[in-house]
Amino acid sequence: MIKSRADISVVGHRMVHGGEKFRESIVVNEEILVELEKLNPLAPLHNPVNIAGIKEAMKVFSSVPHVAVFDTAFHSTLPSYAYLYGLPYEYYEKNGVRRYGFHGSSHGFVSLKASKFLQKRVNELKITSCHLGNGASLCAIEHGRSVDTTMGFTPGEGLIMGTRSGDLDPGIITYLQREEGLTGAEIDQLLNRKSGLLGLSGISGDMREIEQAAAKGDTRALIALKAFSYKIRKYIGAYMAAMGGTDVIIFTGGIGQGSSGVRSLALQGLQIMGIHLDDKRNREANGFAGVCRISTDESPVTVLIVPTDEERMIARETLRALSLSYLRDVTKAQQNEPFLLEVSAHHIHLSQEHVEALFGKGHVLTWHSDLSQPGQFACKEQVNVVGPKGSINRLRVLGPTRKETQLEISMTEQFKLGIHPPIRESGDLNGTPGCILEGPKGMVTT
């Protein structure tokens, strides 16, 4: 397909770790390379090699732009309560110790592919994405945004993997140092190279070999298989709780696409959560041929196999980064130009039904002052909002009326009310918490 260097118009590079600084793909220059090298301590096995590849490629393809696409970028939307560890806050501020998450390109790609298959917008869905391979992770994707993921500060957290241990009591590390005299380097080797499926089975880190041995009655192989699948099942349940439900479960990666046994064990017993696997579809599915449904037609939760394509996602992000780079250049050229900055303070939009319930039958919202948005205005009407913990009084109503009532508040106010509303686009109300509205003529429970 590629006949000469002249055929290459842009080069996209996979970068494992972007830290907190790089929350999206970026065009690389010498200044960016310096910043990338500062992140090497966060991913000492991956980032230095990634950077070496970028430098060499920039020599070979010197006349075209190069873009770094980060595995961690997709998870930059994690809320602070999901990415912070229970350590002194100073370690986060000074050393960047927090959960970053990985496999971002894969989780991002399969979520888009699944939404296309289901003919729905990705921001309409709650998705649990299971990337299962030698490295394995789950991701909770709510309305197109990663809100939690099993991998953390390093790719070693979370699921049992080919040779990685996954979740571990930190006390085990100090115990092994004390009792076995293991050094930091030896513990690193133990947790990343000698554990997981390999360590449990004593056979291999390859699930295909584990399943073959288990079929022959090897006890440790069977335990490894069950432990691997159990962790997946446990996290699926956890992410249903985190998102308040799941619309879609995706299996991808070598194991996720290739092992009907792992998929079956991971979903076994979850019918109570609305997950109904079709055993025949699951057994006969070719997980590498294309997107296929393996849940029953009546299953409230759709279960899909979606072949991942991280390279395609890198290409997509590379093109997007070029567009963003152009916009940054335009913005920089106009950085001395004044522009209007507005803040949307706390307010509430009401449906006509709720206007009448709160202010009286036939009541029409009363204009108080215009807003910058055409046709929008602040009203003279105000309401009190009551939550499980406290209340907010005299909250301004904005007009005109809307199809549905919507409350928009700050983080401080949500604590005051005792509720946990999500961060979403305006109008996306599915699954959001309710509260009580009080007006001069009545009360509404939403």
FENWO-V864578 format. One record per residue. RES is the residue in one letter. SS is DSSP state (H for helix, E for strand, - for the rest). OMEGA is omega in radians with two decimals (NA if undefined). D_CENTER is the distance of its C-alpha to the mean C-alpha in Angstrom with 1 decimal. Layout:
# FENWO-V864578
res->RES ss->SS omega->OMEGA d_center->D_CENTER
res->RES ss->SS omega->OMEGA d_center->D_CENTER
This chain:
# FENWO-V864578
res->M ss->- omega->-3.13 d_center->34.3
res->I ss->- omega->-3.05 d_center->34.5
res->K ss->- omega->-3.13 d_center->38.2
res->S ss->- omega->3.11 d_center->38.2
res->R ss->H omega->-3.11 d_center->36.2
res->A ss->H omega->3.13 d_center->37.1
res->D ss->H omega->-3.08 d_center->34.7
res->I ss->- omega->-3.13 d_center->31.7
res->S ss->- omega->3.10 d_center->30.5
res->V ss->E omega->3.14 d_center->27.3
res->V ss->E omega->3.08 d_center->25.6
res->G ss->E omega->-3.08 d_center->21.8
res->H ss->E omega->3.01 d_center->21.0
res->R ss->E omega->3.01 d_center->18.1
res->M ss->E omega->-3.08 d_center->17.5
res->V ss->- omega->-2.97 d_center->15.6
res->H ss->- omega->3.07 d_center->15.3
res->G ss->- omega->-3.12 d_center->15.2
res->G ss->- omega->3.09 d_center->15.4
res->E ss->- omega->-3.04 d_center->15.0
res->K ss->- omega->-3.05 d_center->17.5
res->F ss->- omega->-3.09 d_center->15.8
res->R ss->- omega->3.06 d_center->12.6
res->E ss->- omega->-3.13 d_center->13.5
res->S ss->- omega->-3.05 d_center->16.0
res->I ss->E omega->3.06 d_center->19.5
res->V ss->E omega->-3.02 d_center->23.1
res->V ss->- omega->2.95 d_center->24.8
res->N ss->- omega->-3.09 d_center->28.2
res->E ss->H omega->3.12 d_center->30.2
res->E ss->H omega->3.13 d_center->28.8
res->I ss->H omega->3.11 d_center->25.2
res->L ss->H omega->3.10 d_center->26.3
res->V ss->H omega->3.12 d_center->27.7
res->E ss->H omega->3.12 d_center->24.5
res->L ss->H omega->-3.13 d_center->22.6
res->E ss->H omega->3.09 d_center->25.3
res->K ss->- omega->-3.11 d_center->24.8
res->L ss->- omega->-3.10 d_center->21.4
res->N ss->H omega->3.12 d_center->23.2
res->P ss->H omega->3.14 d_center->23.5
res->L ss->H omega->3.14 d_center->19.8
res->A ss->- omega->-3.03 d_center->19.8
res->P ss->- omega->-3.14 d_center->23.6
res->L ss->- omega->-3.01 d_center->23.5
res->H ss->- omega->-3.00 d_center->21.3
res->N ss->H omega->3.13 d_center->21.4
res->P ss->H omega->3.12 d_center->25.3
res->V ss->H omega->3.09 d_center->25.6
res->N ss->H omega->-3.12 d_center->23.0
res->I ss->H omega->3.10 d_center->25.1
res->A ss->H omega->3.10 d_center->28.3
res->G ss->H omega->3.12 d_center->27.2
res->I ss->H omega->-3.11 d_center->26.5
res->K ss->H omega->-3.14 d_center->29.9
res->E ss->H omega->3.13 d_center->31.8
res->A ss->H omega->3.13 d_center->30.2
res->M ss->H omega->3.05 d_center->31.1
res->K ss->H omega->-3.08 d_center->34.7
res->V ss->H omega->3.13 d_center->34.9
res->F ss->- omega->-2.97 d_center->33.2
res->S ss->- omega->-3.03 d_center->34.5
res->S ss->- omega->-3.10 d_center->34.9
res->V ss->- omega->3.11 d_center->31.4
res->P ss->E omega->3.08 d_center->28.1
res->H ss->E omega->-3.05 d_center->25.6
res->V ss->E omega->3.04 d_center->21.9
res->A ss->E omega->3.13 d_center->19.4
res->V ss->E omega->-2.95 d_center->15.9
res->F ss->E omega->3.04 d_center->13.6
res->D ss->- omega->-3.06 d_center->11.3
res->T ss->- omega->-2.98 d_center->9.7
res->A ss->H omega->-3.11 d_center->9.5
res->F ss->H omega->-3.10 d_center->6.3
res->H ss->H omega->3.14 d_center->4.9
res->S ss->H omega->3.13 d_center->7.9
res->T ss->H omega->3.09 d_center->6.9
res->L ss->- omega->3.07 d_center->6.6
res->P ss->- omega->-3.05 d_center->10.0
res->S ss->H omega->-3.12 d_center->12.9
res->Y ss->H omega->3.10 d_center->13.7
res->A ss->H omega->-3.07 d_center->10.6
res->Y ss->H omega->-3.13 d_center->11.1
res->L ss->- omega->3.00 d_center->14.9
res->Y ss->- omega->3.12 d_center->17.2
res->G ss->- omega->3.11 d_center->20.5
res->L ss->- omega->3.03 d_center->22.5
res->P ss->- omega->-3.01 d_center->24.8
res->Y ss->H omega->-3.10 d_center->23.0
res->E ss->H omega->-3.13 d_center->25.1
res->Y ss->H omega->3.02 d_center->23.3
res->Y ss->H omega->-3.09 d_center->20.1
res->E ss->H omega->-3.04 d_center->22.3
res->K ss->H omega->-3.00 d_center->24.6
res->N ss->H omega->3.13 d_center->22.8
res->G ss->- omega->-3.14 d_center->19.1
res->V ss->- omega->-3.11 d_center->18.5
res->R ss->- omega->3.07 d_center->15.0
res->R ss->- omega->-3.13 d_center->11.8
res->Y ss->- omega->-3.10 d_center->10.2
res->G ss->- omega->-3.12 d_center->8.3
res->F ss->- omega->-3.07 d_center->9.5
res->H ss->- omega->-3.06 d_center->9.9
res->G ss->H omega->-3.13 d_center->7.7
res->S ss->H omega->3.14 d_center->10.6
res->S ss->H omega->-3.14 d_center->10.9
res->H ss->H omega->3.13 d_center->7.5
res->G ss->H omega->-3.11 d_center->8.0
res->F ss->H omega->-3.05 d_center->11.7
res->V ss->H omega->3.10 d_center->11.8
res->S ss->H omega->3.10 d_center->9.9
res->L ss->H omega->-3.13 d_center->12.5
res->K ss->H omega->3.13 d_center->15.2
res->A ss->H omega->-3.13 d_center->14.8
res->S ss->H omega->3.09 d_center->15.0
res->K ss->H omega->3.13 d_center->18.0
res->F ss->H omega->-3.12 d_center->19.6
res->L ss->- omega->3.14 d_center->19.4
res->Q ss->- omega->3.06 d_center->20.6
res->K ss->- omega->3.04 d_center->18.2
res->R ss->- omega->-3.10 d_center->16.1
res->V ss->H omega->3.14 d_center->12.3
res->N ss->H omega->3.01 d_center->12.2
res->E ss->H omega->-2.95 d_center->14.6
res->L ss->- omega->2.91 d_center->12.5
res->K ss->E omega->-2.97 d_center->10.5
res->I ss->E omega->2.93 d_center->9.2
res->T ss->E omega->-3.09 d_center->9.1
res->S ss->E omega->-3.11 d_center->8.9
res->C ss->E omega->3.06 d_center->11.4
res->H ss->E omega->-3.03 d_center->12.2
res->L ss->E omega->3.08 d_center->15.6
res->G ss->- omega->3.06 d_center->18.1
res->N ss->- omega->2.88 d_center->20.0
res->G ss->- omega->-3.04 d_center->16.7
res->A ss->E omega->3.08 d_center->14.4
res->S ss->E omega->2.99 d_center->10.9
res->L ss->E omega->3.11 d_center->8.9
res->C ss->E omega->3.02 d_center->5.3
res->A ss->E omega->-3.08 d_center->5.3
res->I ss->E omega->-3.10 d_center->4.7
res->E ss->E omega->3.12 d_center->7.5
res->H ss->- omega->3.05 d_center->9.8
res->G ss->- omega->-3.07 d_center->7.9
res->R ss->E omega->3.04 d_center->5.3
res->S ss->E omega->-3.14 d_center->1.7
res->V ss->E omega->3.03 d_center->4.6
res->D ss->E omega->3.11 d_center->5.3
res->T ss->E omega->-2.99 d_center->6.1
res->T ss->- omega->3.09 d_center->9.8
res->M ss->- omega->-3.00 d_center->10.8
res->G ss->- omega->3.12 d_center->12.0
res->F ss->- omega->3.04 d_center->14.7
res->T ss->- omega->3.06 d_center->15.7
res->P ss->- omega->-3.07 d_center->14.7
res->G ss->- omega->-3.12 d_center->17.2
res->E ss->- omega->3.00 d_center->15.3
res->G ss->- omega->-3.05 d_center->14.2
res->L ss->- omega->2.89 d_center->15.8
res->I ss->- omega->-3.09 d_center->19.3
res->M ss->- omega->-3.10 d_center->19.5
res->G ss->- omega->3.13 d_center->22.4
res->T ss->- omega->3.12 d_center->23.9
res->R ss->- omega->-3.04 d_center->21.4
res->S ss->- omega->-2.99 d_center->21.9
res->G ss->- omega->-3.09 d_center->18.4
res->D ss->- omega->-3.06 d_center->18.6
res->L ss->- omega->2.99 d_center->22.0
res->D ss->- omega->-3.11 d_center->24.3
res->P ss->- omega->3.11 d_center->25.0
res->G ss->H omega->3.11 d_center->28.6
res->I ss->H omega->-3.11 d_center->29.0
res->I ss->H omega->3.14 d_center->28.8
res->T ss->H omega->3.09 d_center->31.6
res->Y ss->H omega->-3.14 d_center->33.5
res->L ss->H omega->3.06 d_center->33.5
res->Q ss->H omega->-3.08 d_center->34.5
res->R ss->H omega->-3.02 d_center->37.3
res->E ss->H omega->-3.08 d_center->38.6
res->E ss->H omega->3.14 d_center->38.0
res->G ss->- omega->-3.12 d_center->38.4
res->L ss->- omega->3.08 d_center->35.2
res->T ss->- omega->3.10 d_center->34.3
res->G ss->H omega->-3.14 d_center->30.9
res->A ss->H omega->3.13 d_center->31.0
res->E ss->H omega->3.10 d_center->32.0
res->I ss->H omega->3.09 d_center->29.3
res->D ss->H omega->3.10 d_center->26.7
res->Q ss->H omega->-3.13 d_center->28.4
res->L ss->H omega->-3.04 d_center->28.5
res->L ss->H omega->-3.05 d_center->24.8
res->N ss->H omega->-3.03 d_center->23.5
res->R ss->H omega->-3.00 d_center->26.4
res->K ss->- omega->-3.05 d_center->28.4
res->S ss->- omega->3.10 d_center->26.1
res->G ss->H omega->3.13 d_center->23.8
res->L ss->H omega->3.13 d_center->25.4
res->L ss->H omega->-3.09 d_center->28.1
res->G ss->H omega->-3.12 d_center->29.0
res->L ss->H omega->-3.06 d_center->29.1
res->S ss->H omega->-3.01 d_center->31.0
res->G ss->- omega->-3.06 d_center->33.2
res->I ss->- omega->-3.01 d_center->33.1
res->S ss->- omega->2.98 d_center->30.1
res->G ss->- omega->-3.12 d_center->26.4
res->D ss->- omega->-3.08 d_center->26.5
res->M ss->H omega->3.13 d_center->25.5
res->R ss->H omega->3.11 d_center->28.2
res->E ss->H omega->3.09 d_center->30.9
res->I ss->H omega->-3.11 d_center->29.6
res->E ss->H omega->3.09 d_center->29.9
res->Q ss->H omega->3.13 d_center->33.4
res->A ss->H omega->3.13 d_center->34.6
res->A ss->H omega->3.13 d_center->33.3
res->A ss->H omega->3.12 d_center->35.2
res->K ss->- omega->3.06 d_center->38.3
res->G ss->- omega->3.13 d_center->38.1
res->D ss->- omega->-3.02 d_center->36.6
res->T ss->H omega->-3.10 d_center->35.6
res->R ss->H omega->3.09 d_center->33.2
res->A ss->H omega->3.12 d_center->31.4
res->L ss->H omega->3.09 d_center->31.1
res->I ss->H omega->3.13 d_center->29.7
res->A ss->H omega->3.13 d_center->27.2
res->L ss->H omega->-3.13 d_center->26.1
res->K ss->H omega->3.14 d_center->25.9
res->A ss->H omega->3.12 d_center->24.1
res->F ss->H omega->-3.08 d_center->21.4
res->S ss->H omega->-3.14 d_center->21.0
res->Y ss->H omega->3.14 d_center->21.3
res->K ss->H omega->3.12 d_center->18.3
res->I ss->H omega->-3.13 d_center->16.2
res->R ss->H omega->-3.12 d_center->17.9
res->K ss->H omega->-3.14 d_center->17.5
res->Y ss->H omega->3.06 d_center->13.7
res->I ss->H omega->3.09 d_center->13.6
res->G ss->H omega->3.14 d_center->15.9
res->A ss->H omega->-3.09 d_center->14.0
res->Y ss->H omega->2.99 d_center->10.8
res->M ss->H omega->3.09 d_center->13.4
res->A ss->H omega->-3.10 d_center->14.8
res->A ss->H omega->-3.09 d_center->11.8
res->M ss->H omega->-3.07 d_center->11.1
res->G ss->- omega->-3.14 d_center->14.9
res->G ss->- omega->3.10 d_center->15.0
res->T ss->- omega->3.07 d_center->13.5
res->D ss->- omega->-3.01 d_center->14.9
res->V ss->E omega->2.95 d_center->13.9
res->I ss->E omega->-3.10 d_center->13.5
res->I ss->E omega->2.96 d_center->13.2
res->F ss->E omega->3.12 d_center->15.1
res->T ss->E omega->-3.06 d_center->15.2
res->G ss->H omega->-3.06 d_center->16.7
res->G ss->H omega->3.13 d_center->20.3
res->I ss->H omega->-3.12 d_center->20.4
res->G ss->H omega->3.14 d_center->18.0
res->Q ss->H omega->-2.95 d_center->20.2
res->G ss->H omega->-3.03 d_center->23.4
res->S ss->- omega->3.07 d_center->23.9
res->S ss->H omega->3.14 d_center->24.9
res->G ss->H omega->3.12 d_center->25.9
res->V ss->H omega->3.13 d_center->22.6
res->R ss->H omega->-3.13 d_center->21.0
res->S ss->H omega->-3.14 d_center->23.9
res->L ss->H omega->-3.11 d_center->23.9
res->A ss->H omega->-3.08 d_center->20.2
res->L ss->H omega->-3.09 d_center->20.8
res->Q ss->- omega->3.09 d_center->24.3
res->G ss->- omega->-3.09 d_center->25.2
res->L ss->- omega->3.11 d_center->22.2
res->Q ss->H omega->3.14 d_center->24.5
res->I ss->H omega->3.12 d_center->24.7
res->M ss->H omega->3.12 d_center->21.1
res->G ss->- omega->-3.12 d_center->22.0
res->I ss->E omega->-3.09 d_center->20.9
res->H ss->- omega->-3.14 d_center->24.1
res->L ss->E omega->3.02 d_center->24.1
res->D ss->- omega->-3.03 d_center->27.0
res->D ss->H omega->-3.13 d_center->28.6
res->K ss->H omega->3.10 d_center->30.6
res->R ss->H omega->-3.12 d_center->27.8
res->N ss->H omega->-3.13 d_center->25.8
res->R ss->H omega->-3.01 d_center->28.8
res->E ss->H omega->-3.05 d_center->29.8
res->A ss->- omega->2.96 d_center->26.5
res->N ss->- omega->-3.02 d_center->26.4
res->G ss->- omega->-3.12 d_center->22.7
res->F ss->- omega->-3.08 d_center->23.5
res->A ss->- omega->-3.08 d_center->25.4
res->G ss->- omega->-3.14 d_center->22.8
res->V ss->- omega->3.08 d_center->20.5
res->C ss->E omega->3.13 d_center->22.3
res->R ss->E omega->3.12 d_center->22.1
res->I ss->- omega->3.02 d_center->23.0
res->S ss->E omega->3.07 d_center->23.0
res->T ss->- omega->3.14 d_center->26.2
res->D ss->- omega->-3.10 d_center->26.8
res->E ss->- omega->-3.07 d_center->27.1
res->S ss->- omega->3.08 d_center->23.9
res->P ss->- omega->3.09 d_center->22.0
res->V ss->E omega->3.12 d_center->18.7
res->T ss->E omega->3.09 d_center->18.6
res->V ss->E omega->-3.08 d_center->18.0
res->L ss->E omega->2.84 d_center->17.7
res->I ss->E omega->-3.12 d_center->18.3
res->V ss->- omega->3.09 d_center->16.7
res->P ss->- omega->-3.12 d_center->18.1
res->T ss->- omega->3.11 d_center->15.7
res->D ss->- omega->-3.09 d_center->17.1
res->E ss->H omega->3.13 d_center->15.5
res->E ss->H omega->3.11 d_center->18.8
res->R ss->H omega->3.13 d_center->18.6
res->M ss->H omega->3.08 d_center->15.2
res->I ss->H omega->3.10 d_center->16.8
res->A ss->H omega->3.14 d_center->19.8
res->R ss->H omega->-3.14 d_center->17.9
res->E ss->H omega->3.10 d_center->16.2
res->T ss->H omega->3.12 d_center->19.6
res->L ss->H omega->3.12 d_center->21.4
res->R ss->H omega->3.13 d_center->19.0
res->A ss->H omega->3.10 d_center->19.6
res->L ss->H omega->3.11 d_center->23.3
res->S ss->H omega->3.13 d_center->23.2
res->L ss->H omega->3.12 d_center->21.5
res->S ss->H omega->3.10 d_center->24.1
res->Y ss->H omega->-3.14 d_center->26.8
res->L ss->H omega->3.10 d_center->25.7
res->R ss->H omega->3.14 d_center->25.6
res->D ss->H omega->3.12 d_center->29.1
res->V ss->H omega->3.14 d_center->30.4
res->T ss->H omega->-3.14 d_center->29.0
res->K ss->H omega->-3.14 d_center->30.6
res->A ss->H omega->-3.11 d_center->33.9
res->Q ss->- omega->-3.01 d_center->33.9
res->Q ss->- omega->3.11 d_center->32.7
res->N ss->- omega->3.12 d_center->36.1
res->E ss->- omega->3.11 d_center->36.1
res->P ss->- omega->3.06 d_center->35.6
res->F ss->- omega->-3.08 d_center->33.0
res->L ss->- omega->3.09 d_center->32.4
res->L ss->- omega->-3.12 d_center->29.6
res->E ss->- omega->3.10 d_center->29.1
res->V ss->- omega->3.10 d_center->27.2
res->S ss->- omega->-3.13 d_center->26.4
res->A ss->- omega->-3.11 d_center->27.8
res->H ss->- omega->-3.12 d_center->27.3
res->H ss->E omega->3.13 d_center->28.8
res->I ss->E omega->2.99 d_center->28.8
res->H ss->E omega->-3.09 d_center->29.3
res->L ss->- omega->2.94 d_center->31.5
res->S ss->- omega->3.14 d_center->32.4
res->Q ss->H omega->3.10 d_center->36.2
res->E ss->H omega->-3.12 d_center->36.4
res->H ss->H omega->3.03 d_center->35.0
res->V ss->H omega->-3.10 d_center->37.2
res->E ss->H omega->3.11 d_center->40.2
res->A ss->H omega->-3.07 d_center->39.2
res->L ss->H omega->-3.01 d_center->38.9
res->F ss->H omega->3.09 d_center->41.7
res->G ss->- omega->-3.10 d_center->44.1
res->K ss->- omega->3.13 d_center->44.8
res->G ss->- omega->-3.09 d_center->45.0
res->H ss->- omega->3.09 d_center->43.6
res->V ss->- omega->-3.12 d_center->42.3
res->L ss->- omega->-3.04 d_center->40.0
res->T ss->- omega->-3.14 d_center->42.2
res->W ss->E omega->3.06 d_center->41.5
res->H ss->E omega->3.09 d_center->41.4
res->S ss->E omega->-3.13 d_center->40.1
res->D ss->E omega->2.99 d_center->38.2
res->L ss->- omega->-3.10 d_center->34.7
res->S ss->- omega->3.11 d_center->33.7
res->Q ss->- omega->-3.13 d_center->31.9
res->P ss->- omega->3.09 d_center->34.7
res->G ss->- omega->-3.12 d_center->35.9
res->Q ss->- omega->-3.13 d_center->33.9
res->F ss->E omega->3.00 d_center->35.9
res->A ss->E omega->-3.08 d_center->36.0
res->C ss->E omega->3.02 d_center->38.0
res->K ss->E omega->-3.09 d_center->40.7
res->E ss->E omega->3.06 d_center->39.2
res->Q ss->E omega->3.13 d_center->37.1
res->V ss->E omega->2.98 d_center->35.6
res->N ss->E omega->3.14 d_center->34.7
res->V ss->E omega->-3.10 d_center->31.3
res->V ss->E omega->3.10 d_center->31.5
res->G ss->- omega->-3.14 d_center->28.6
res->P ss->- omega->-3.03 d_center->28.8
res->K ss->- omega->-3.07 d_center->29.5
res->G ss->- omega->-3.07 d_center->31.3
res->S ss->E omega->3.00 d_center->32.0
res->I ss->E omega->-3.06 d_center->31.9
res->N ss->E omega->3.06 d_center->35.2
res->R ss->E omega->3.09 d_center->36.4
res->L ss->E omega->-3.05 d_center->33.1
res->R ss->E omega->3.04 d_center->34.0
res->V ss->E omega->3.06 d_center->33.6
res->L ss->E omega->-3.13 d_center->32.7
res->G ss->E omega->0.05 d_center->34.4
res->P ss->- omega->3.12 d_center->34.9
res->T ss->- omega->3.13 d_center->33.7
res->R ss->- omega->3.12 d_center->30.6
res->K ss->- omega->3.14 d_center->29.8
res->E ss->- omega->3.08 d_center->27.8
res->T ss->- omega->-3.10 d_center->28.0
res->Q ss->E omega->3.11 d_center->25.1
res->L ss->E omega->3.12 d_center->25.0
res->E ss->E omega->-3.05 d_center->23.3
res->I ss->- omega->3.13 d_center->23.6
res->S ss->- omega->3.11 d_center->22.6
res->M ss->H omega->3.12 d_center->20.8
res->T ss->H omega->-3.13 d_center->24.4
res->E ss->H omega->3.11 d_center->25.6
res->Q ss->H omega->3.07 d_center->22.8
res->F ss->H omega->-3.14 d_center->24.0
res->K ss->H omega->3.13 d_center->27.5
res->L ss->H omega->-3.09 d_center->26.9
res->G ss->- omega->3.11 d_center->25.0
res->I ss->- omega->-3.10 d_center->22.1
res->H ss->- omega->-3.14 d_center->18.3
res->P ss->- omega->3.13 d_center->17.5
res->P ss->- omega->3.02 d_center->14.0
res->I ss->- omega->-3.07 d_center->13.6
res->R ss->- omega->3.02 d_center->14.0
res->E ss->- omega->3.12 d_center->16.5
res->S ss->- omega->3.13 d_center->20.0
res->G ss->- omega->-3.14 d_center->21.1
res->D ss->- omega->-2.95 d_center->17.9
res->L ss->- omega->-3.05 d_center->19.3
res->N ss->- omega->3.09 d_center->18.3
res->G ss->- omega->3.14 d_center->17.7
res->T ss->- omega->-3.11 d_center->18.4
res->P ss->- omega->3.13 d_center->21.0
res->G ss->- omega->3.09 d_center->24.6
res->C ss->- omega->-3.14 d_center->27.5
res->I ss->E omega->3.08 d_center->31.3
res->L ss->E omega->3.13 d_center->32.9
res->E ss->E omega->3.06 d_center->36.5
res->G ss->- omega->-3.10 d_center->39.0
res->P ss->- omega->-3.07 d_center->42.8
res->K ss->- omega->-3.11 d_center->43.5
res->G ss->- omega->-3.07 d_center->40.9
res->M ss->E omega->3.13 d_center->37.5
res->V ss->E omega->3.02 d_center->34.4
res->T ss->E omega->-3.09 d_center->31.7
res->T ss->- omega->NA d_center->28.4
